[in-house]
Amino acid sequence: MRLIIATNRAPYDVKKPRDEVIIEKSPGGLVAALDPVMKGNDGIWVCGGEKLFEDYGIELPYPVKQVKLNKNENKHYYEGFCNTQIWPLFHYFPTRYKLHTKDWDFYKQVNQKFANQILEIIEPEDRIWVHDYQLMLLPKLLREKGVKNKIGFFLHIPFPNLEIYRIFPKRIEILESLINCDLIGFHTESYKKHFLECVNYFLIGQAELKDNQILYNERISKVEALPISIDFQEIQKIAVADKTESILAELKETFSGQIIGLGVDRLDYTKGVIEKFEGLEYFLDKNPEYIKKISFIQIAVPSRSNVQEYIKIKKRTDEIVGRINGKFSRDGWSPIHYIYSNLKFDEIVAYYRLADFIIVSALRDGLNLVAKEYVASRINNGGQLILSEFTGVAEEIPYKYLINPYDVTSISNSISQVIKTEEEQKDTIMKELRNYVEQNDIYKWLDSFLEKLD
């Protein structure tokens, strides 16, 4: 029984150093988990792309069928509908929502391209697993062409509550498509509840809800909360690798004698990076005894850097880092060390191991795997997690040190709390977290979803 995966992004990236062409596995837990499954089950991965692997003459470990997208499609489907409409609304930023009716036509067009590609390759026993907000019309488009195969869908971002979802002009079309799936998965019970409430409100009289199931057009759709996770064992291996140890030794020498705080985020307005800096500033204002004693390292991963909204975020972030460092710097010491770069994962793991605490300050996040990566990297236990209450992972893991990232006093108080926590208590807390993340890794998530789909 083959598995057909449909994602906007390809499982492999093409790199062209000098005159050679190489492929690298795309970053992220989804590819890490599905890659061996695809290799072992004759799977086919359907994804988007401006340049096709076949144009490079590259042989991949399993079939990857690319839907070629032109620049206009990328502009209106991805940068437009996906990232100026769905992304802000589903993350509770309605003031950043921008309606451009032309974008919807391209969203439909690209989803139809994906449907056409799947229709060319599908066999009667195949299972189809559609991923994320870029392809929410795909299930209905397949059903309209007579596809009777099992279809699963997983949303990797939040699903908003009814009052926010009501703003979305294409709200009914999206719901009608998703409930053509046999299984619809979300990270948390809250997102699942929001989805069911929206179905009940907008499709009243058409869809019948009972026990987390939806009956629609003689089809039953199961709705489940299945929080995604990480490859715990793989991160542990990276954490003890010689290269990671070497990077860590250099970092310890550079930051000798300092209390180390850390942030690792894509530079996106949903991640609360600026709010994090404002909380750190408030902490230093209220606790001047820590000036010259604490260093906060922020790794900011470039994101959608050609989109005007993100260019503004980068400019504002640079300005606030400069202002805070200018305010507190003493004798060669500065409180914020700002790294705007795509670091290799072993480098990030070295920073995870270095940090006495990490702040995950997202204003809204589907789950947030950085929190779990930090936990998995803490091979000697210790370390502390300061976690926004507006992340999906805060609803999942057994952890109580939550912050309201909109409140500078909440961030400041949490920094004070974790600094003053006894080492024995830190170890106890981290052991419990590590045990939970290890037991609930990416493979358990994968198995759970496919079992429920079948």
C-alpha positions in Angstrom: 0.0 0.0 0.0 1.7 3.2 -1.2 1.7 6.5 0.6 1.3 9.7 -1.4 2.5 12.7 0.4 1.5 16.2 -0.8 3.3 19.2 0.5 4.1 22.7 -0.8 7.8 22.2 0.0 10.1 19.6 -1.5 11.7 17.0 0.8 15.1 17.8 -0.7 16.9 21.0 -1.5 19.3 21.5 -4.4 22.6 23.1 -3.6 25.1 24.3 -6.3 28.5 24.9 -4.7 31.0 25.7 -7.5 30.4 23.5 -10.5 28.7 20.6 -8.8 25.1 19.9 -8.0 24.2 18.2 -4.7 21.0 17.5 -2.8 20.3 17.9 0.9 17.4 16.7 2.9 15.1 19.7 3.7 15.2 20.7 7.4 12.4 19.9 9.8 10.9 17.0 11.6 8.3 16.2 9.0 10.9 15.2 6.3 13.0 13.4 8.9 10.1 11.2 9.9 8.6 10.6 6.5 11.9 10.1 4.6 12.5 6.5 5.8 8.8 5.7 5.4 8.8 6.8 1.8 12.0 4.8 1.1 10.5 1.6 2.6 7.0 1.7 1.2 7.4 2.8 -2.5 6.0 6.2 -1.5 5.6 9.1 -3.8 6.1 12.7 -2.7 4.2 15.4 -4.6 5.5 18.9 -4.0 5.9 22.3 -5.6 9.0 23.9 -7.2 10.1 26.6 -9.6 13.0 24.4 -10.8 12.5 20.7 -11.2 14.9 18.0 -9.9 14.8 16.3 -13.3 16.2 19.5 -14.9 19.4 18.9 -12.9 19.5 15.2 -13.7 19.3 14.3 -10.0 18.4 10.8 -8.8 16.4 10.8 -5.6 15.9 8.0 -3.0 12.2 7.7 -3.9 9.9 9.2 -6.5 9.3 13.0 -6.1 6.8 14.5 -8.5 7.1 18.2 -8.7 4.3 20.6 -9.6 6.1 23.4 -11.5 5.0 26.8 -10.3 5.8 29.9 -12.2 6.8 33.3 -10.6 3.2 34.6 -11.0 1.8 31.6 -9.2 4.3 31.8 -6.4 3.6 35.5 -6.0 -0.2 35.2 -5.7 -0.6 31.7 -4.3 2.2 31.5 -1.9 3.3 35.1 -1.1 -0.3 36.3 -1.6 -3.1 34.0 -0.5 -1.0 31.8 1.8 1.1 34.4 3.5 -1.0 37.6 3.5 -4.4 36.0 4.1 -4.3 32.5 5.7 -1.1 33.0 7.8 -2.1 36.2 9.6 -5.7 35.2 10.2 -4.9 31.7 11.4 -2.2 33.2 13.8 -4.7 35.8 15.2 -3.3 38.9 13.4 -6.4 40.2 11.6 -5.0 43.7 11.2 -2.2 42.2 9.0 -4.7 40.4 6.8 -4.9 41.8 3.3 -7.6 40.7 0.9 -6.6 40.4 -2.8 -9.3 38.6 -4.7 -6.8 37.7 -7.5 -4.8 35.6 -5.0 -7.7 33.2 -4.5 -7.8 32.3 -8.2 -4.2 31.4 -8.1 -4.6 29.4 -4.9 -7.3 27.3 -6.6 -5.1 27.0 -9.7 -2.1 25.7 -7.8 -4.2 23.3 -5.8 -5.7 22.0 -9.0 -2.2 21.5 -10.4 -1.4 19.3 -7.4 -4.7 17.4 -7.9 -3.9 16.8 -11.5 -0.4 15.5 -10.6 -1.9 13.0 -8.1 -4.5 11.9 -10.5 -1.8 10.9 -12.9 -0.1 8.6 -10.5 -2.7 7.3 -8.1 -3.6 3.6 -7.7 -6.6 2.1 -6.0 -4.9 1.1 -2.7 -2.8 4.3 -2.3 -3.3 6.5 0.8 -3.0 10.3 0.3 -1.6 12.5 3.1 -2.0 16.3 2.5 0.0 18.7 4.6 -0.8 22.2 5.7 -2.5 25.4 4.8 -1.1 25.7 1.2 -3.1 22.7 0.0 -6.5 23.0 1.8 -8.5 22.8 -1.4 -6.8 19.6 -2.6 -9.1 17.0 -0.8 -12.3 18.3 -2.4 -10.6 18.6 -5.9 -9.6 14.9 -5.6 -13.0 13.8 -4.5 -14.7 15.7 -7.4 -12.6 13.6 -9.8 -13.9 10.4 -8.2 -11.0 9.6 -5.9 -12.2 7.2 -3.2 -8.8 6.5 -1.6 -8.2 7.3 2.0 -7.2 11.0 2.4 -5.6 12.4 5.5 -4.9 16.1 6.2 -2.7 17.7 8.8 -2.6 21.4 9.6 0.8 22.5 11.0 -0.4 26.0 12.0 -3.2 27.0 14.5 -6.8 26.7 13.5 -8.4 29.9 14.8 -11.5 30.3 16.8 -14.9 31.1 15.3 -14.7 34.9 15.7 -11.4 35.1 13.8 -12.4 32.5 11.2 -15.5 34.5 10.4 -13.3 37.2 8.9 -12.0 34.8 6.2 -14.1 35.3 3.0 -13.3 31.7 1.7 -14.2 30.2 5.1 -16.9 27.8 3.7 -14.9 26.6 0.7 -12.0 25.6 2.9 -14.3 23.8 5.4 -16.1 21.9 2.6 -12.8 20.7 1.2 -11.3 19.6 4.5 -14.3 17.5 5.5 -13.8 15.4 2.4 -10.9 13.8 4.2 -11.1 10.6 6.2 -8.9 12.1 8.9 -8.2 15.7 9.8 -5.4 16.3 12.3 -4.5 19.3 14.4 -1.7 19.9 17.0 -4.0 20.5 20.0 -7.4 19.9 21.4 -8.1 23.7 21.2 -7.5 23.8 17.4 -9.7 20.7 17.0 -12.4 22.3 19.0 -12.2 25.5 17.0 -12.5 23.6 13.7 -15.5 21.6 14.9 -17.2 24.8 16.1 -16.6 26.4 12.7 -18.0 23.4 10.8 -21.1 23.4 13.1 -21.6 27.1 12.5 -21.0 27.5 8.8 -22.2 24.1 7.6 -25.2 23.8 9.8 -27.9 21.5 8.2 -25.2 20.1 5.8 -22.7 18.4 8.2 -23.6 16.4 11.3 -21.2 16.3 14.2 -21.0 13.5 16.7 -18.1 12.4 19.0 -15.3 14.2 17.0 -16.6 12.9 13.8 -18.3 14.7 10.9 -20.9 13.1 8.6 -21.0 14.9 5.3 -22.2 13.7 1.9 -22.3 10.1 3.3 -18.7 10.3 4.3 -17.4 10.2 7.9 -14.4 12.4 8.7 -12.5 11.8 12.0 -11.0 14.9 13.7 -8.0 14.3 16.0 -5.5 16.3 18.1 -2.1 14.8 17.3 0.8 17.1 18.3 3.8 16.7 16.0 7.2 16.1 17.6 10.9 15.7 16.9 13.4 12.9 16.3 14.6 12.7 19.9 17.3 10.1 19.4 18.8 11.8 16.4 19.1 15.1 18.3 20.7 13.3 21.2 23.3 11.9 18.7 24.0 15.3 17.4 24.3 16.7 20.9 27.1 14.3 21.8 28.9 14.4 18.4 32.5 15.5 18.3 31.7 18.5 16.0 29.0 19.7 18.4 31.3 19.3 21.4 34.0 21.4 19.5 31.6 24.2 18.8 30.3 24.1 22.4 33.8 24.4 23.8 34.5 27.5 21.7 31.2 29.1 22.8 31.9 28.4 26.5 35.3 30.1 26.1 33.6 33.1 24.4 30.9 33.5 27.0 32.9 32.4 30.0 31.4 33.4 33.3 28.1 34.6 31.8 24.5 33.4 32.4 23.4 32.5 28.9 19.9 33.1 27.6 18.9 31.9 24.1 16.2 32.5 21.5 15.9 30.6 18.2 13.2 31.8 15.9 12.3 32.5 12.3 12.2 36.2 11.9 8.4 36.4 11.7 5.9 38.7 13.4 4.2 35.7 15.0 7.4 34.7 16.9 7.4 37.6 19.4 11.2 38.4 19.0 10.7 42.1 19.6 8.5 41.4 22.6 11.2 39.1 23.9 13.8 41.9 23.7 11.5 44.3 25.4 11.1 41.8 28.2 14.8 41.5 28.5 15.2 45.2 28.6 12.6 45.4 31.4 14.5 42.7 33.3 17.8 44.7 33.1 16.0 47.9 34.1 14.6 46.2 37.2 17.6 44.1 38.0 20.7 46.2 37.2 22.9 43.8 39.3 22.8 41.5 36.3 24.3 44.0 33.9 27.6 42.5 32.6 26.5 39.1 34.0 24.0 37.9 31.5 24.3 37.4 27.7 21.3 36.8 25.6 21.9 35.1 22.2 19.2 35.5 19.6 19.4 33.3 16.5 17.1 34.8 14.0 16.5 32.7 10.9 15.8 34.8 7.7 12.2 34.3 6.6 10.4 35.5 3.4 13.0 38.2 3.1 11.6 39.4 -0.2 8.1 40.2 1.3 7.7 43.8 2.3 6.2 43.0 5.7 9.2 40.9 6.6 11.7 43.6 5.4 10.0 45.9 7.9 10.3 43.3 10.7 14.0 42.9 10.0 14.5 46.7 10.1 12.6 47.1 13.4 14.4 44.2 15.0 17.8 45.6 14.1 16.8 48.9 15.6 15.6 47.5 18.9 18.8 45.4 19.3 20.9 48.4 18.6 18.9 50.6 21.1 19.1 48.0 23.9 22.7 47.3 23.4 23.5 51.0 23.3 21.6 51.5 26.5 23.3 48.7 28.6 26.7 48.0 27.0 29.6 48.3 29.5 33.4 47.7 29.0 33.0 45.6 25.9 30.0 43.7 27.2 26.6 43.8 25.5 23.4 42.1 26.6 22.2 40.9 23.2 24.2 38.9 20.7 22.1 38.9 17.5 22.8 36.3 14.8 20.7 36.8 11.7 21.6 33.6 9.7 20.7 30.1 8.7 23.0 28.1 11.0 23.6 24.4 10.6 21.7 22.3 13.0 24.8 21.0 14.9 25.6 24.7 15.6 22.1 25.3 16.9 22.3 22.2 19.1 25.6 23.5 20.5 23.8 26.7 21.5 21.0 24.7 23.0 23.6 22.9 25.2 25.2 26.2 26.1 22.1 28.1 27.2 21.1 28.2 30.8 17.6 29.0 29.6 15.7 29.5 26.4 12.8 31.9 25.8 10.1 30.8 23.3 8.0 33.9 23.1 5.8 33.3 20.1 2.6 35.4 20.1 0.9 32.5 18.4 2.4 29.2 17.2 0.9 26.0 15.8 3.2 23.9 18.1 6.8 25.1 18.3 9.5 22.5 17.9 12.3 24.7 19.2 11.1 24.0 22.7 11.3 20.2 22.1 14.7 20.5 20.4 16.1 22.3 23.4 14.8 19.7 25.7 16.2 16.8 23.6 19.6 18.6 23.5 19.9 18.8 27.3 21.8 15.5 27.6 23.1 16.5 31.1 19.7 17.8 32.1 19.7 21.3 33.6 18.6 24.3 31.6 15.2 26.0 31.8 12.4 26.5 29.3 10.5 29.8 29.3 7.5 29.2 27.2 4.8 31.3 25.7 1.3 30.2 26.7 0.2 30.9 23.1 2.1 28.0 21.6 0.6 24.7 20.9 3.4 22.9 22.8 2.3 24.8 26.0 -1.0 23.0 25.8 0.7 19.6 25.3 3.8 19.2 27.5 3.8 18.8 31.3 5.2 22.2 32.1 4.0 25.2 34.1 6.6 28.0 33.6 4.5 29.9 31.0 4.7 33.5 30.0 2.4 36.0 28.4 4.7 37.4 25.8 2.7 40.6 25.5 3.5 41.4 29.1 7.1 42.5 29.7 6.7 41.9 33.5 5.8 38.2 32.7 9.0 37.7 30.7 11.1 39.6 33.2 9.7 37.7 36.2 10.3 34.4 34.4 14.0 35.3 33.7 14.4 36.1 37.4 12.7 32.8 38.4 14.8 30.5 36.2 18.1 32.2 37.2 17.3 31.7 40.9 16.0 28.1 40.5 18.2 25.5 42.4 20.2 23.2 40.1 18.6 20.1 41.7 15.1 21.4 40.8 16.2 22.3 37.3 17.5 18.7 36.8 14.2 17.3 38.1 12.1 19.5 35.8 14.3 18.8 32.7 14.3 15.0 33.3 10.5 15.0 33.3 10.4 17.1 30.1 13.0 14.9 28.4 11.1 11.7 29.3 7.9 13.1 27.9 9.5 14.3 24.6 11.4 11.0 24.2 8.2 9.0 24.7 6.2 11.2 22.3 8.6 11.6 19.4 8.0 12.2 15.7 7.7 8.5 15.0 4.9 8.0 17.5 3.1 11.0 15.8 3.6 9.4 12.4 2.4 6.0 13.5 -0.6 7.5 15.3 -1.8 9.4 12.3 -1.4 6.6 9.8 -3.1 4.1 12.2 -6.1 6.4 12.6 -6.2 7.1 8.8 -6.4 3.3 8.2 
